[in-house]
Amino acid sequence: MTRCSKDENRQQTEVLKPDAQQLMEKITTFRNKAEIVRANPHLKSGELMEREEARWSIETLFNVSYAFPEETYGKTVTDTSIVFLPVNTLGQACIEDVVTLYDQILAQVTQFYLGHNFEAKGFLLLQLKTGETHDNKLEVIVVAVTGEKRDRITDPEINYGPFYEGDNWFFGYGWGKCDRTISGNDAAEVLQETIHASMIAWPEPPQGFRWVTANPFEIELFGNEYMQNGAYLTFYVENFTEDDKCLDYTEMNFHYYGEEQVIYHRVPQFHPNFPAFNTVEDWVFLNCDFEGKEEVINNIRVIRHENLLKYAQRFLVPVSEIPLPVELSNEQ
């Protein structure tokens, strides 16, 4: 990504793309303003921010400061809450209120994080969504994802893992294994954790640089969007029998590789809601949430795995401008 050079300024110019430069400037501008506000709590600048600018600034600064999306996780847990940002009749917020909300979200998400008793954990993603405004208060929905760290799975030869004889799971509802072993897991949960643990490793950044993510987005899949050789890549069965509710180890492997194809190839290439990026380096898959459901749809009985996939844009920025993240536990 860069040629060998002893001139660090030249190296930075070669590596830092225009969109990353713009991102870095927006992050550092908001960070600097926040520091001034905290250092002068009794002063009111009168500066206003548009609601979307405020939401983006809080979300992005938080993620570059505390998130470790490049780590390998298995199980992930999503916490949600609602906070409120005071706004005027035009939907604008005072910079002081935006900084106050940032600190409130930091305290709240830190408590979420500390409350998860994983042996080893990392914070994966903060996503903020704006809702309705009532009485000059904008609803902000907080979505915080914490992951349990684990060793990365190296994909075995197809049809020879990662599931083996005896890895037979009920499709959903935490019903455990098909031999009635109660574990609290199910096929959807086990597939989700295995895909997390085998996510594509991030490339090593050039010296003096780090990866950051911004603009996270979600893709929701019903389960019947993509097929291969007449079979749904995501688990989806119409007019099912009781036997269909059990995914034996061969079916688990098929849907494991099917979900990988959906996540990394089918969705980025064909889903209408996936943004158009210049190269594969410009986006990254962060997290998936699979849920097994049994429903009647158009008078047809269906069992399926509903997918919620989280992606984000990925950028290279210099560590001198955007320092490496710190663990949320260090904020206590």
DASULZI-V200489 format. One record per pair of residues at least 4 apart in sequence whose ideal C-beta (glycine too) atoms are under 8 Angstrom apart, sorted by sequence separation. I is the first residue (numbers start at 1). J is the second residue. If there is no record, write none. Layout:
# DASULZI-V200489
I&J, I&J
This chain:
# DASULZI-V200489
7&11, 8&12, 9&13, 10&14, 11&15, 12&16, 16&20, 17&21, 18&22, 19&23, 20&24, 21&25, 22&26, 23&27, 24&28, 25&29, 26&30, 27&31, 28&32, 29&33, 30&34, 31&35, 32&36, 33&37, 34&38, 35&39, 36&40, 37&41, 49&53, 50&54, 51&55, 52&56, 53&57, 54&58, 55&59, 56&60, 57&61, 58&62, 59&63, 60&64, 61&65, 62&66, 63&67, 87&91, 88&92, 93&97, 94&98, 95&99, 96&100, 97&101, 98&102, 99&103, 100&104, 101&105, 102&106, 103&107, 104&108, 105&109, 106&110, 107&111, 108&112, 109&113, 110&114, 111&115, 112&116, 133&137, 156&160, 157&161, 163&167, 176&180, 177&181, 185&189, 186&190, 187&191, 188&192, 189&193, 190&194, 191&195, 192&196, 193&197, 194&198, 195&199, 205&209, 221&225, 227&231, 232&236, 240&244, 247&251, 248&252, 249&253, 250&254, 251&255, 252&256, 253&257, 254&258, 255&259, 256&260, 257&261, 258&262, 259&263, 260&264, 261&265, 262&266, 263&267, 264&268, 265&269, 266&270, 267&271, 270&274, 278&282, 296&300, 317&321, 318&322, 319&323, 326&330, 5&10, 16&21, 49&54, 62&67, 87&92, 88&93, 93&98, 116&121, 133&138, 134&139, 156&161, 170&175, 176&181, 185&190, 205&210, 227&232, 228&233, 232&237, 240&245, 247&252, 261&266, 262&267, 266&271, 269&274, 277&282, 296&301, 297&302, 317&322, 319&324, 326&331, 5&11, 63&69, 87&93, 133&139, 156&162, 170&176, 176&182, 177&183, 205&211, 226&232, 227&233, 268&274, 277&283, 295&301, 296&302, 86&93, 131&138, 132&139, 155&162, 169&176, 170&177, 176&183, 226&233, 237&244, 267&274, 294&301, 295&302, 16&24, 37&45, 49&57, 85&93, 86&94, 113&121, 130&138, 131&139, 169&177, 170&178, 176&184, 224&232, 226&234, 247&255, 275&283, 294&302, 295&303, 2&11, 5&14, 130&139, 131&140, 153&162, 168&177, 169&178, 176&185, 202&211, 223&232, 225&234, 293&302, 294&303, 295&304, 113&123, 130&140, 131&141, 168&178, 174&184, 176&186, 224&234, 293&303, 3&14, 86&97, 129&140, 130&141, 168&179, 174&185, 175&186, 223&234, 292&303, 293&304, 2&14, 85&97, 128&140, 129&141, 174&186, 223&235, 224&236, 235&247, 268&280, 292&304, 293&305, 2&15, 85&98, 128&141, 173&186, 221&234, 223&236, 292&305, 293&306, 1&15, 33&47, 109&123, 128&142, 129&143, 172&186, 222&236, 291&305, 292&306, 128&143, 171&186, 172&187, 174&189, 268&283, 290&305, 291&306, 85&101, 126&142, 127&143, 169&185, 170&186, 171&187, 172&188, 235&251, 290&306, 109&126, 126&143, 127&144, 169&186, 170&187, 171&188, 290&307, 291&308, 83&101, 125&143, 126&144, 127&145, 169&187, 289&307, 290&308, 125&144, 126&145, 288&307, 289&308, 125&145, 235&255, 288&308, 83&104, 105&126, 123&144, 124&145, 169&190, 234&255, 264&285, 288&309, 289&310, 83&105, 123&145, 124&146, 233&255, 263&285, 287&309, 288&310, 105&128, 123&146, 124&147, 167&190, 231&254, 287&310, 122&146, 123&147, 234&258, 285&309, 286&310, 83&108, 121&146, 122&147, 233&258, 234&259, 263&288, 285&310, 286&311, 121&147, 232&258, 233&259, 285&311, 286&312, 30&57, 34&61, 81&108, 121&148, 122&149, 231&258, 284&311, 118&146, 120&148, 121&149, 233&261, 234&262, 283&311, 284&312, 118&147, 119&148, 120&149, 233&262, 259&288, 283&312, 284&313, 27&57, 31&61, 79&109, 116&146, 118&148, 120&150, 228&258, 283&313, 284&314, 26&57, 30&61, 54&85, 113&144, 118&149, 163&194, 259&290, 282&313, 283&314, 112&144, 116&148, 162&194, 226&258, 282&314, 27&60, 79&112, 109&142, 113&146, 228&261, 233&266, 281&314, 26&60, 27&61, 51&85, 108&142, 112&146, 109&144, 226&261, 51&87, 162&198, 226&262, 277&313, 23&60, 27&64, 105&142, 225&262, 274&311, 275&313, 54&93, 77&116, 101&140, 48&88, 51&91, 58&98, 62&102, 66&106, 226&266, 50&91, 51&92, 57&98, 61&102, 153&194, 221&262, 225&266, 50&92, 51&93, 91&133, 267&309, 49&92, 58&101, 62&105, 66&109, 75&118, 155&198, 48&92, 49&93, 54&98, 58&102, 62&106, 153&197, 154&198, 226&270, 48&93, 49&94, 93&138, 152&197, 153&198, 262&307, 48&94, 49&95, 87&133, 151&197, 152&198, 221&267, 225&271, 263&309, 47&94, 48&95, 54&101, 58&105, 62&109, 89&136, 91&138, 150&197, 152&199, 188&235, 46&94, 47&95, 76&124, 88&136, 187&235, 219&267, 259&307, 49&98, 73&122, 82&131, 87&136, 147&196, 152&201, 44&94, 45&95, 86&136, 87&137, 255&305, 45&96, 71&122, 73&124, 86&137, 87&138, 44&96, 85&137, 86&138, 219&271, 71&124, 84&137, 85&138, 68&122, 84&138, 219&273, 68&123, 69&124, 84&139, 85&140, 219&274, 67&123, 68&124, 69&125, 84&140, 217&273, 66&123, 67&124, 82&139, 83&140, 235&292, 37&95, 67&125, 82&140, 217&275, 245&303, 37&96, 67&126, 82&141, 83&142, 244&303, 66&126, 81&141, 82&142, 187&247, 38&99, 80&141, 81&142, 191&252, 195&256, 239&300, 240&301, 33&95, 37&99, 63&125, 80&142, 190&252, 194&256, 198&260, 238&300, 239&301, 240&302, 63&126, 79&142, 80&143, 238&301, 240&303, 62&126, 79&143, 80&144, 171&235, 191&255, 195&259, 200&264, 238&302, 34&99, 78&143, 79&144, 187&252, 191&256, 195&260, 237&302, 33&99, 78&144, 79&145, 236&302, 237&303, 59&126, 78&145, 79&146, 236&303, 237&304, 34&102, 59&127, 77&145, 178&246, 187&255, 191&259, 195&263, 235&303, 236&304, 59&128, 76&145, 77&146, 178&247, 235&304, 236&305, 58&128, 76&146, 77&147, 178&248, 216&286, 234&304, 235&305, 76&147, 213&284, 234&305, 75&147, 76&148, 55&128, 74&147, 75&148, 171&244, 213&286, 234&307, 55&129, 73&147, 74&148, 171&245, 55&130, 73&148, 74&149, 170&245, 171&246, 71&147, 73&149, 74&150, 170&246, 171&247, 72&149, 73&150, 169&246, 170&247, 52&130, 71&149, 72&150, 168&246, 169&247, 203&281, 51&130, 72&151, 168&247, 72&152, 168&248, 224&304, 168&249, 223&304, 167&249, 202&284, 222&304, 223&305, 166&249, 169&252, 223&306, 165&249, 168&252, 222&306, 223&307, 55&140, 164&249, 167&252, 200&285, 221&306, 163&249, 199&285, 220&306, 221&307, 51&138, 163&250, 220&307, 221&308, 125&213, 219&307, 220&308, 221&309, 127&216, 163&252, 219&308, 220&309, 163&253, 218&308, 219&309, 125&216, 127&218, 159&250, 162&253, 196&287, 218&309, 161&253, 196&288, 218&310, 219&311, 163&256, 195&288, 217&310, 218&311, 159&253, 162&256, 216&310, 217&311, 158&253, 216&311, 217&312, 192&288, 216&312, 192&289, 215&312, 192&290, 214&312, 215&313, 158&257, 191&290, 213&312, 214&313, 213&313, 189&290, 213&314, 214&315, 188&290, 212&314, 213&315, 188&291, 211&314, 212&315, 188&292, 211&315, 187&292, 211&316, 212&317, 186&292, 210&316, 209&316, 210&317, 209&317, 210&318, 209&318, 210&319, 206&316, 208&318, 209&319, 212&322, 205&316, 208&319, 208&320, 210&322, 191&305, 210&324, 76&192, 188&305, 75&193, 187&305, 74&193, 172&291, 173&292, 74&194, 76&196, 172&292, 75&196, 171&292, 172&293, 173&294, 74&196, 170&292, 172&294, 73&196, 74&197, 72&196, 73&197, 72&197, 72&199, 72&201, 172&303, 70&202, 171&303, 172&305, 171&305, 147&287, 70&211, 145&286, 145&287, 69&213, 67&213, 64&212, 63&212, 64&213, 63&213, 64&214, 63&214, 63&216, 60&214, 60&215, 59&216, 56&215, 125&286, 124&286, 125&287, 124&287, 145&310, 127&310, 125&310, 125&312, 23&212, 15&206, 23&214, 15&209, 11&206, 11&207, 12&208, 11&208, 8&208, 2&206, 123&327, 1&206, 122&327, 123&328, 76&287, 78&289, 76&289, 114&328, 69&284, 113&328, 114&329, 113&329, 69&286, 110&328, 114&332, 109&328, 110&329, 110&331, 110&332, 106&331, 69&312, 68&325, 64&322, 67&325, 66&325, 65&325, 66&326, 64&325, 65&326, 66&327, 66&328, 66&331, 24&315, 23&315, 24&317, 28&321, 23&317, 24&318, 28&322, 20&315, 27&322, 19&315, 20&316, 20&317, 24&321, 17&315, 24&322, 17&316, 16&316, 15&316, 16&317, 16&318, 12&318, 1&316
